[in-house]
Amino acid sequence: MSKKTYFFIDDVIWVFRDITRQKPAHIFDNPFLAVLKKAHDNYGLKVQLNVFCRTDFYYGSDEFTLAEMTDAYKEEWIANADWLKFGFHAKQEFPDYPYVNASYKDVKTDFDYTIAQIKRFAGMECFSYATCTHWLPMSKEGCKALYDGGIRIISVSYGDRAEYDGNPDSLPYGHAFRLLQNRKSETMTFTRKSLNAAIERSICGYNHITEEQLQPTLKTLKYHHDEETGMNFKKFTNGPCLNLSTLEGLDDEMAEVIGDEYVGYATHEQYFYSDYFAYQPDYAEKIYKVAKILHDNGYEHIFADELVK
């Protein structure tokens, strides 16, 4: 059996800000990218960076947008496109669930902006036609917009859908108001299986599948095809989300998935940065550890859009 693994990092924007402002001699002089390059060189890591269009004012008024990203390193990005790619994520970090009730136009606008900027500063060789949108849920109209933009596979939530019970306290962080704003008929709630107990009750959109649809695809290279939109649905992660895991606990977590035909895992950019309130000083060590485990067990890193080619 040929065993494959897919790794992606969500919420990526600060690395572009730093490269643009600090002007390193090479992109891998940037500390964040240096971690990824080391894991690639030592363990064959490939990674998709899912990008925001801009920083969020939540962290202060020093805004940075993808339009400001320098194109001075375009040839270097292209030279590394075999293992380092970019994908669409969202306009910015907040609000949560940005696309759960989104219109076709809103999703298409953000997607077109993202892909145009990546083409400008890194080249289309660096773009991946797979996406894990921010907080996961995407409306049906949004799925159609992404499909029309060339996306062929999108990450999903799964489980039994339930109607919102009308109690705002049944969802965390004020998420009930995100569910209700411009609500689409497909927007409901579900119980999320996550190491983060705070979001156990969550919102789901159109890209949500049943447990029965999930099981044939979870540990394999297979995916679920949606006839109505043409989009393919797959839960990208059956392995750990590294920022929710401890370095010591990764051995047990990986032992549960090693041997599967497919292993997907992820993390988020911001936990790398020492000025982030939830900074994780072992961020790099987690990446190295999982990449080594997968390498030593015969896994080949791929990009998710390769699954549907």
ZAMAR-532561 format. One record per residue (C-alpha): residue in one letter; z, x, y. Coordinates in Angstrom, 2 decimals, padded with zeros to 5 digits. Each point is the difference from the previous one (the first is absolute). Layout:
BEGIN
<selum residuo="a" zz="Z" xx="X" yy="Y"/>
...
//
This chain:
BEGIN
<selum residuo="m" zz="000.00" xx="000.00" yy="000.00"/>
<selum residuo="s" zz="-000.92" xx="001.27" yy="003.47"/>
<selum residuo="k" zz="003.11" xx="-000.43" yy="002.14"/>
<selum residuo="k" zz="-000.39" xx="-000.57" yy="003.77"/>
<selum residuo="t" zz="002.41" xx="-000.11" yy="002.92"/>
<selum residuo="y" zz="-000.30" xx="-001.18" yy="003.59"/>
<selum residuo="f" zz="002.24" xx="001.05" yy="002.88"/>
<selum residuo="f" zz="-000.03" xx="-001.43" yy="003.51"/>
<selum residuo="i" zz="002.09" xx="000.33" yy="003.14"/>
<selum residuo="d" zz="000.36" xx="-003.00" yy="002.30"/>
<selum residuo="d" zz="000.80" xx="-000.31" yy="003.73"/>
<selum residuo="v" zz="-001.85" xx="003.18" yy="000.99"/>
<selum residuo="i" zz="-000.44" xx="000.71" yy="003.71"/>
<selum residuo="w" zz="002.44" xx="002.68" yy="001.14"/>
<selum residuo="v" zz="-001.88" xx="002.82" yy="-001.72"/>
<selum residuo="f" zz="-003.06" xx="-000.79" yy="002.14"/>
<selum residuo="r" zz="002.11" xx="000.04" yy="003.15"/>
<selum residuo="d" zz="001.47" xx="003.37" yy="-000.90"/>
<selum residuo="i" zz="-003.33" xx="001.61" yy="-000.87"/>
<selum residuo="t" zz="-001.59" xx="-001.24" yy="003.23"/>
<selum residuo="r" zz="002.84" xx="001.18" yy="002.22"/>
<selum residuo="q" zz="001.00" xx="003.20" yy="-001.78"/>
<selum residuo="k" zz="-003.55" xx="001.23" yy="-000.71"/>
<selum residuo="p" zz="000.69" xx="002.06" yy="-003.14"/>
<selum residuo="a" zz="-002.57" xx="002.56" yy="-001.08"/>
<selum residuo="h" zz="-000.58" xx="-002.02" yy="-003.20"/>
<selum residuo="i" zz="001.04" xx="-003.49" yy="-001.08"/>
<selum residuo="f" zz="002.15" xx="001.41" yy="-002.79"/>
<selum residuo="d" zz="002.08" xx="001.92" yy="002.51"/>
<selum residuo="n" zz="001.47" xx="-003.42" yy="000.70"/>
<selum residuo="p" zz="003.27" xx="-000.24" yy="-002.03"/>
<selum residuo="f" zz="-000.70" xx="-003.48" yy="-001.40"/>
<selum residuo="l" zz="-003.49" xx="000.91" yy="-001.20"/>
<selum residuo="a" zz="001.23" xx="003.37" yy="-001.26"/>
<selum residuo="v" zz="002.19" xx="-001.84" yy="-002.52"/>
<selum residuo="l" zz="-002.98" xx="-001.94" yy="-001.31"/>
<selum residuo="k" zz="-002.19" xx="003.11" yy="-000.19"/>
<selum residuo="k" zz="002.62" xx="001.87" yy="-002.00"/>
<selum residuo="a" zz="000.28" xx="-002.89" yy="-002.46"/>
<selum residuo="h" zz="-003.80" xx="-000.12" yy="-000.27"/>
<selum residuo="d" zz="-000.34" xx="003.74" yy="-000.59"/>
<selum residuo="n" zz="002.81" xx="000.14" yy="-002.56"/>
<selum residuo="y" zz="-000.31" xx="-003.33" yy="-001.81"/>
<selum residuo="g" zz="-003.39" xx="-001.51" yy="000.82"/>
<selum residuo="l" zz="001.39" xx="-002.64" yy="002.35"/>
<selum residuo="k" zz="-002.42" xx="-002.38" yy="001.68"/>
<selum residuo="v" zz="001.36" xx="-002.31" yy="002.68"/>
<selum residuo="q" zz="-001.14" xx="-002.90" yy="002.15"/>
<selum residuo="l" zz="001.59" xx="-000.29" yy="003.44"/>
<selum residuo="n" zz="000.06" xx="-003.65" yy="001.13"/>
<selum residuo="v" zz="-000.06" xx="000.08" yy="003.77"/>
<selum residuo="f" zz="001.30" xx="-001.99" yy="002.94"/>
<selum residuo="c" zz="-002.25" xx="-000.41" yy="003.04"/>
<selum residuo="r" zz="002.84" xx="000.96" yy="002.35"/>
<selum residuo="t" zz="003.67" xx="000.86" yy="000.23"/>
<selum residuo="d" zz="002.48" xx="-002.79" yy="000.60"/>
<selum residuo="f" zz="002.07" xx="-000.45" yy="003.16"/>
<selum residuo="y" zz="003.02" xx="-000.50" yy="-002.28"/>
<selum residuo="y" zz="000.32" xx="003.80" yy="000.04"/>
<selum residuo="g" zz="-000.53" xx="000.34" yy="003.74"/>
<selum residuo="s" zz="-002.73" xx="-000.36" yy="002.60"/>
<selum residuo="d" zz="-001.80" xx="003.26" yy="-000.83"/>
<selum residuo="e" zz="-002.97" xx="-001.79" yy="-001.53"/>
<selum residuo="f" zz="-002.69" xx="001.74" yy="-002.04"/>
<selum residuo="t" zz="-003.12" xx="-001.65" yy="-001.38"/>
<selum residuo="l" zz="-002.64" xx="001.06" yy="-002.51"/>
<selum residuo="a" zz="-002.48" xx="000.06" yy="002.89"/>
<selum residuo="e" zz="001.92" xx="003.00" yy="001.36"/>
<selum residuo="m" zz="-000.22" xx="001.93" yy="-003.27"/>
<selum residuo="t" zz="-001.90" xx="003.24" yy="000.50"/>
<selum residuo="d" zz="-003.30" xx="000.50" yy="-001.82"/>
<selum residuo="a" zz="000.39" xx="003.80" yy="000.12"/>
<selum residuo="y" zz="000.85" xx="000.15" yy="-003.71"/>
<selum residuo="k" zz="-002.74" xx="-002.28" yy="-001.32"/>
<selum residuo="e" zz="-001.67" xx="002.64" yy="-002.17"/>
<selum residuo="e" zz="003.35" xx="000.96" yy="-001.50"/>
<selum residuo="w" zz="000.78" xx="-003.60" yy="-000.90"/>
<selum residuo="i" zz="-003.42" xx="-000.35" yy="-001.62"/>
<selum residuo="a" zz="000.48" xx="003.25" yy="-001.95"/>
<selum residuo="n" zz="003.14" xx="-001.50" yy="-001.58"/>
<selum residuo="a" zz="-001.29" xx="-003.53" yy="-000.55"/>
<selum residuo="d" zz="-000.03" xx="000.48" yy="-003.77"/>
<selum residuo="w" zz="003.80" xx="-000.29" yy="-000.04"/>
<selum residuo="l" zz="001.10" xx="-001.34" yy="003.42"/>
<selum residuo="k" zz="-001.26" xx="-003.34" yy="001.32"/>
<selum residuo="f" zz="000.95" xx="-002.70" yy="002.49"/>
<selum residuo="g" zz="000.30" xx="-003.74" yy="-000.45"/>
<selum residuo="f" zz="000.59" xx="-003.08" yy="002.15"/>
<selum residuo="h" zz="003.61" xx="-001.17" yy="000.33"/>
<selum residuo="a" zz="000.77" xx="-001.96" yy="003.23"/>
<selum residuo="k" zz="-000.12" xx="000.12" yy="003.78"/>
<selum residuo="q" zz="003.61" xx="001.25" yy="000.28"/>
<selum residuo="e" zz="003.36" xx="-000.12" yy="-001.76"/>
<selum residuo="f" zz="001.36" xx="-003.22" yy="001.51"/>
<selum residuo="p" zz="000.01" xx="-002.93" yy="-000.51"/>
<selum residuo="d" zz="000.56" xx="-000.10" yy="-003.75"/>
<selum residuo="y" zz="-002.62" xx="-001.86" yy="-002.03"/>
<selum residuo="p" zz="-002.70" xx="000.44" yy="002.68"/>
<selum residuo="y" zz="-002.82" xx="-001.56" yy="-002.04"/>
<selum residuo="v" zz="001.70" xx="-002.68" yy="-002.07"/>
<selum residuo="n" zz="-001.45" xx="-002.76" yy="002.23"/>
<selum residuo="a" zz="-002.73" xx="002.02" yy="001.70"/>
<selum residuo="s" zz="-003.39" xx="-001.31" yy="000.98"/>
<selum residuo="y" zz="-003.26" xx="001.56" yy="-001.17"/>
<selum residuo="k" zz="-000.63" xx="001.28" yy="003.53"/>
<selum residuo="d" zz="003.40" xx="001.67" yy="000.39"/>
<selum residuo="v" zz="-000.27" xx="001.89" yy="-003.29"/>
<selum residuo="k" zz="-003.63" xx="000.96" yy="000.61"/>
<selum residuo="t" zz="000.85" xx="001.28" yy="003.49"/>
<selum residuo="d" zz="002.80" xx="002.26" yy="-001.23"/>
<selum residuo="f" zz="-002.01" xx="001.18" yy="-003.01"/>
<selum residuo="d" zz="-003.11" xx="000.79" yy="002.05"/>
<selum residuo="y" zz="002.06" xx="001.94" yy="002.52"/>
<selum residuo="t" zz="001.69" xx="002.04" yy="-002.74"/>
<selum residuo="i" zz="-003.17" xx="000.87" yy="-001.85"/>
<selum residuo="a" zz="-001.83" xx="000.91" yy="003.22"/>
<selum residuo="q" zz="002.75" xx="002.42" yy="001.02"/>
<selum residuo="i" zz="000.19" xx="001.61" yy="-003.44"/>
<selum residuo="k" zz="-003.77" xx="000.42" yy="000.01"/>
<selum residuo="r" zz="000.23" xx="001.64" yy="003.43"/>
<selum residuo="f" zz="002.74" xx="002.54" yy="-000.69"/>
<selum residuo="a" zz="-000.28" xx="000.54" yy="-003.77"/>
<selum residuo="g" zz="-003.31" xx="-001.38" yy="-001.27"/>
<selum residuo="m" zz="-000.72" xx="-002.82" yy="-002.43"/>
<selum residuo="e" zz="000.41" xx="002.45" yy="-002.87"/>
<selum residuo="c" zz="003.73" xx="-000.36" yy="000.66"/>
<selum residuo="f" zz="000.19" xx="-003.80" yy="-000.11"/>
<selum residuo="s" zz="001.23" xx="-001.89" yy="-003.07"/>
<selum residuo="y" zz="-001.19" xx="-003.53" yy="-000.72"/>
<selum residuo="a" zz="003.35" xx="-001.00" yy="-001.46"/>
<selum residuo="t" zz="002.88" xx="-001.27" yy="002.06"/>
<selum residuo="c" zz="003.67" xx="-000.80" yy="-000.16"/>
<selum residuo="t" zz="000.62" xx="-002.03" yy="003.13"/>
<selum residuo="h" zz="003.32" xx="000.19" yy="001.84"/>
<selum residuo="w" zz="002.70" xx="-001.95" yy="-001.89"/>
<selum residuo="l" zz="-002.78" xx="-000.99" yy="-002.51"/>
<selum residuo="p" zz="-000.86" xx="-003.66" yy="000.80"/>
<selum residuo="m" zz="-003.50" xx="-000.76" yy="001.26"/>
<selum residuo="s" zz="-001.45" xx="-003.41" yy="000.82"/>
<selum residuo="k" zz="-003.05" xx="-001.34" yy="-001.79"/>
<selum residuo="e" zz="-002.05" xx="000.36" yy="003.19"/>
<selum residuo="g" zz="001.26" xx="003.56" yy="000.26"/>
<selum residuo="c" zz="-001.09" xx="000.79" yy="-003.56"/>
<selum residuo="k" zz="-003.47" xx="-001.24" yy="000.91"/>
<selum residuo="a" zz="-000.04" xx="002.16" yy="003.12"/>
<selum residuo="l" zz="000.99" xx="003.09" yy="-001.97"/>
<selum residuo="y" zz="-002.61" xx="-000.77" yy="-002.66"/>
<selum residuo="d" zz="-002.67" xx="-000.32" yy="002.68"/>
<selum residuo="g" zz="001.14" xx="003.39" yy="001.32"/>
<selum residuo="g" zz="-000.57" xx="001.60" yy="-003.40"/>
<selum residuo="i" zz="003.52" xx="-000.13" yy="-001.51"/>
<selum residuo="r" zz="-000.18" xx="-000.84" yy="-003.69"/>
<selum residuo="i" zz="003.58" xx="000.32" yy="-001.23"/>
<selum residuo="i" zz="003.29" xx="-000.91" yy="001.65"/>
<selum residuo="s" zz="003.62" xx="000.29" yy="-001.06"/>
<selum residuo="v" zz="001.91" xx="-003.17" yy="-000.87"/>
<selum residuo="s" zz="003.36" xx="-001.59" yy="-000.48"/>
<selum residuo="y" zz="000.71" xx="-002.04" yy="-003.11"/>
<selum residuo="g" zz="002.24" xx="-002.63" yy="-001.55"/>
<selum residuo="d" zz="000.64" xx="-003.71" yy="000.31"/>
<selum residuo="r" zz="-000.83" xx="-001.49" yy="003.40"/>
<selum residuo="a" zz="002.51" xx="-002.33" yy="001.63"/>
<selum residuo="e" zz="-000.24" xx="-002.20" yy="003.06"/>
<selum residuo="y" zz="002.11" xx="001.07" yy="002.97"/>
<selum residuo="d" zz="003.20" xx="-002.07" yy="-000.13"/>
<selum residuo="g" zz="000.32" xx="-000.34" yy="003.78"/>
<selum residuo="n" zz="003.14" xx="002.14" yy="000.17"/>
<selum residuo="p" zz="-000.65" xx="003.06" yy="002.19"/>
<selum residuo="d" zz="002.95" xx="001.79" yy="-001.59"/>
<selum residuo="s" zz="-001.80" xx="-000.03" yy="-003.36"/>
<selum residuo="l" zz="-002.22" xx="002.86" yy="001.21"/>
<selum residuo="p" zz="001.24" xx="003.29" yy="001.54"/>
<selum residuo="y" zz="-000.69" xx="001.58" yy="003.39"/>
<selum residuo="g" zz="-001.28" xx="-003.21" yy="001.62"/>
<selum residuo="h" zz="-002.91" xx="-000.11" yy="-002.43"/>
<selum residuo="a" zz="000.08" xx="-003.79" yy="-000.10"/>
<selum residuo="f" zz="-001.55" xx="-000.02" yy="003.45"/>
<selum residuo="r" zz="-002.80" xx="002.31" yy="-001.19"/>
<selum residuo="l" zz="-000.68" xx="-002.45" yy="-002.83"/>
<selum residuo="l" zz="-000.20" xx="-002.96" yy="002.37"/>
<selum residuo="q" zz="-002.04" xx="001.52" yy="002.84"/>
<selum residuo="n" zz="-003.64" xx="-001.14" yy="-000.47"/>
<selum residuo="r" zz="000.91" xx="-000.81" yy="-003.60"/>
<selum residuo="k" zz="-002.82" xx="-000.07" yy="-002.54"/>
<selum residuo="s" zz="000.10" xx="-002.30" yy="-003.02"/>
<selum residuo="e" zz="000.28" xx="002.98" yy="-002.37"/>
<selum residuo="t" zz="003.07" xx="001.47" yy="001.74"/>
<selum residuo="m" zz="003.09" xx="-000.51" yy="-002.14"/>
<selum residuo="t" zz="003.07" xx="001.88" yy="-001.25"/>
<selum residuo="f" zz="000.76" xx="001.90" yy="-003.19"/>
<selum residuo="t" zz="002.69" xx="002.19" yy="-001.54"/>
<selum residuo="r" zz="-000.88" xx="003.67" yy="000.37"/>
<selum residuo="k" zz="001.09" xx="002.53" yy="-002.60"/>
<selum residuo="s" zz="001.04" xx="002.94" yy="002.17"/>
<selum residuo="l" zz="002.64" xx="002.69" yy="000.28"/>
<selum residuo="n" zz="000.50" xx="-001.35" yy="003.53"/>
<selum residuo="a" zz="002.21" xx="-003.03" yy="-000.64"/>
<selum residuo="a" zz="-000.26" xx="-001.10" yy="003.64"/>
<selum residuo="i" zz="-003.58" xx="-001.19" yy="-000.50"/>
<selum residuo="e" zz="000.48" xx="-001.65" yy="-003.38"/>
<selum residuo="r" zz="-001.18" xx="-003.28" yy="001.52"/>
<selum residuo="s" zz="-003.36" xx="000.66" yy="001.62"/>
<selum residuo="i" zz="-003.18" xx="-001.58" yy="001.32"/>
<selum residuo="c" zz="-003.28" xx="-000.02" yy="-001.91"/>
<selum residuo="g" zz="-003.53" xx="-000.67" yy="001.18"/>
<selum residuo="y" zz="-003.36" xx="-000.47" yy="-001.70"/>
<selum residuo="n" zz="000.10" xx="003.38" yy="-001.75"/>
<selum residuo="h" zz="002.72" xx="-001.10" yy="-002.40"/>
<selum residuo="i" zz="-000.42" xx="-000.28" yy="-003.76"/>
<selum residuo="t" zz="002.03" xx="-001.50" yy="-002.82"/>
<selum residuo="e" zz="001.99" xx="001.98" yy="-002.54"/>
<selum residuo="e" zz="-002.65" xx="-000.97" yy="-002.57"/>
<selum residuo="q" zz="-002.77" xx="001.43" yy="002.19"/>
<selum residuo="l" zz="002.04" xx="003.13" yy="000.67"/>
<selum residuo="q" zz="000.87" xx="001.10" yy="-003.52"/>
<selum residuo="p" zz="-003.51" xx="000.95" yy="-001.28"/>
<selum residuo="t" zz="-000.52" xx="002.13" yy="003.13"/>
<selum residuo="l" zz="003.39" xx="001.56" yy="000.77"/>
<selum residuo="k" zz="-000.06" xx="003.05" yy="-002.28"/>
<selum residuo="t" zz="-003.77" xx="000.23" yy="-000.32"/>
<selum residuo="l" zz="-003.06" xx="000.75" yy="002.11"/>
<selum residuo="k" zz="-000.86" xx="-003.71" yy="000.01"/>
<selum residuo="y" zz="000.28" xx="-002.36" yy="002.96"/>
<selum residuo="h" zz="-000.19" xx="-003.74" yy="000.66"/>
<selum residuo="h" zz="-003.21" xx="-001.31" yy="001.57"/>
<selum residuo="d" zz="000.23" xx="-002.84" yy="002.52"/>
<selum residuo="e" zz="-003.12" xx="-002.16" yy="-000.24"/>
<selum residuo="e" zz="000.48" xx="-001.75" yy="003.35"/>
<selum residuo="t" zz="000.04" xx="003.10" yy="002.21"/>
<selum residuo="g" zz="-001.63" xx="002.59" yy="-002.27"/>
<selum residuo="m" zz="003.04" xx="002.23" yy="000.47"/>
<selum residuo="n" zz="001.71" xx="001.81" yy="-002.86"/>
<selum residuo="f" zz="003.79" xx="-000.14" yy="-000.20"/>
<selum residuo="k" zz="002.27" xx="002.65" yy="-001.50"/>
<selum residuo="k" zz="003.66" xx="000.88" yy="000.33"/>
<selum residuo="f" zz="-000.48" xx="003.62" yy="001.00"/>
<selum residuo="t" zz="003.57" xx="001.06" yy="-000.82"/>
<selum residuo="n" zz="001.47" xx="-000.16" yy="-003.47"/>
<selum residuo="g" zz="001.81" xx="003.26" yy="000.77"/>
<selum residuo="p" zz="002.52" xx="000.81" yy="002.74"/>
<selum residuo="c" zz="-000.12" xx="-000.46" yy="003.74"/>
<selum residuo="l" zz="001.45" xx="003.42" yy="000.75"/>
<selum residuo="n" zz="001.91" xx="-000.93" yy="003.16"/>
<selum residuo="l" zz="001.97" xx="-002.56" yy="-002.05"/>
<selum residuo="s" zz="000.76" xx="002.53" yy="-002.75"/>
<selum residuo="t" zz="002.44" xx="002.87" yy="-000.22"/>
<selum residuo="l" zz="-001.24" xx="003.43" yy="-001.01"/>
<selum residuo="e" zz="002.34" xx="-000.05" yy="-002.98"/>
<selum residuo="g" zz="-001.03" xx="-003.49" yy="-001.07"/>
<selum residuo="l" zz="-003.71" xx="000.79" yy="-000.13"/>
<selum residuo="d" zz="000.23" xx="001.48" yy="-003.50"/>
<selum residuo="d" zz="001.12" xx="-003.33" yy="-001.44"/>
<selum residuo="e" zz="-002.46" xx="-002.01" yy="002.11"/>
<selum residuo="m" zz="-002.93" xx="002.13" yy="-001.07"/>
<selum residuo="a" zz="001.08" xx="-000.06" yy="-003.65"/>
<selum residuo="e" zz="-000.57" xx="-003.77" yy="000.09"/>
<selum residuo="v" zz="-003.69" xx="000.35" yy="000.93"/>
<selum residuo="i" zz="-001.09" xx="003.30" yy="-001.54"/>
<selum residuo="g" zz="-002.37" xx="-000.89" yy="-002.80"/>
<selum residuo="d" zz="-001.55" xx="-002.95" yy="001.86"/>
<selum residuo="e" zz="-003.75" xx="000.23" yy="000.52"/>
<selum residuo="y" zz="000.57" xx="-000.48" yy="003.75"/>
<selum residuo="v" zz="002.91" xx="001.07" yy="002.21"/>
<selum residuo="g" zz="000.06" xx="-000.97" yy="003.68"/>
<selum residuo="y" zz="002.63" xx="001.23" yy="002.43"/>
<selum residuo="a" zz="000.53" xx="000.14" yy="003.76"/>
<selum residuo="t" zz="002.16" xx="000.89" yy="002.97"/>
<selum residuo="h" zz="000.06" xx="-000.49" yy="003.79"/>
<selum residuo="e" zz="-000.71" xx="002.58" yy="002.69"/>
<selum residuo="q" zz="002.98" xx="-000.46" yy="002.30"/>
<selum residuo="y" zz="002.67" xx="001.18" yy="-002.46"/>
<selum residuo="f" zz="-001.42" xx="003.55" yy="000.33"/>
<selum residuo="y" zz="001.02" xx="000.27" yy="003.66"/>
<selum residuo="s" zz="003.45" xx="001.30" yy="000.93"/>
<selum residuo="d" zz="000.18" xx="-002.20" yy="003.13"/>
<selum residuo="y" zz="-000.54" xx="-003.17" yy="-002.06"/>
<selum residuo="f" zz="003.25" xx="-001.93" yy="-000.48"/>
<selum residuo="a" zz="-000.48" xx="-000.07" yy="-003.79"/>
<selum residuo="y" zz="-001.27" xx="003.59" yy="-000.35"/>
<selum residuo="q" zz="-000.01" xx="001.32" yy="-003.56"/>
<selum residuo="p" zz="000.33" xx="003.81" yy="-000.12"/>
<selum residuo="d" zz="-001.20" xx="000.05" yy="-003.63"/>
<selum residuo="y" zz="-003.26" xx="-001.82" yy="000.86"/>
<selum residuo="a" zz="-002.17" xx="002.95" yy="-001.01"/>
<selum residuo="e" zz="001.98" xx="000.73" yy="-003.15"/>
<selum residuo="k" zz="-000.56" xx="-003.55" yy="-001.23"/>
<selum residuo="i" zz="-003.76" xx="000.38" yy="000.41"/>
<selum residuo="y" zz="-000.01" xx="003.34" yy="-001.79"/>
<selum residuo="k" zz="002.17" xx="-001.28" yy="-002.82"/>
<selum residuo="v" zz="-002.08" xx="-003.07" yy="-000.83"/>
<selum residuo="a" zz="-003.31" xx="001.87" yy="000.37"/>
<selum residuo="k" zz="001.26" xx="002.67" yy="-002.43"/>
<selum residuo="i" zz="001.20" xx="-002.58" yy="-002.54"/>
<selum residuo="l" zz="-003.39" xx="-001.70" yy="000.07"/>
<selum residuo="h" zz="-001.89" xx="003.29" yy="-000.15"/>
<selum residuo="d" zz="002.06" xx="001.24" yy="-002.93"/>
<selum residuo="n" zz="-000.64" xx="-003.26" yy="-001.86"/>
<selum residuo="g" zz="-003.78" xx="000.19" yy="000.35"/>
<selum residuo="y" zz="-000.62" xx="-002.48" yy="002.82"/>
<selum residuo="e" zz="-002.98" xx="000.28" yy="002.34"/>
<selum residuo="h" zz="000.41" xx="-001.21" yy="003.58"/>
<selum residuo="i" zz="-002.66" xx="-002.44" yy="001.20"/>
<selum residuo="f" zz="-000.61" xx="-002.31" yy="002.98"/>
<selum residuo="a" zz="000.38" xx="-003.73" yy="-000.61"/>
<selum residuo="d" zz="-003.51" xx="-000.83" yy="001.17"/>
<selum residuo="e" zz="-001.28" xx="002.04" yy="-002.97"/>
<selum residuo="l" zz="001.32" xx="-002.73" yy="-002.28"/>
<selum residuo="v" zz="-002.71" xx="-002.43" yy="001.13"/>
<selum residuo="k" zz="-002.98" xx="002.38" yy="000.28"/>
//
